[in-house]
């Protein structure tokens, strides 16, 4: 049972990350994003410095998908009895809060993006709710089909 939960958590974590990343890229390309750079790319640049932009984008995205998959697996294990859309959104808000309180200040963007643009907090919340929606819906659907 645990092995199946991990596998499905990883899968729906990847799918949720793919959905949120597609929206993040769309917002960046259209100029609607309030962020100076996508957060995964900014974190790669913060951690690795002067590597070229293509390398930073690649590393940032790889780490972003690994994090999303791992968070999906953790969600599946921690909430195995309550895998549904609502709990996916709760998990997403918890991950979002970690981003606002830890990662954005590391980048110098301030808590909730306050040093750059407060709309960052709303934009990243929407992205995380997309992730949590896919994760919770998918795992809840999977759980019901195997019950």
Secondary structure, 3 states (H helix, E strand, C coil): CHHHHHHHHHHHHHHHHHHHHHHHHHHHHHCCCCCCCCHHHHHHHHHHCCCCHHHHHHHHHHHHHHHHHHHHHHHHHHCCCCCCHHHHHHHHHHHHHHHHHHHHHHCCCCHHHCCCCCHHHHHHHHHHHHHHHHHHHHHHHHHHHHC
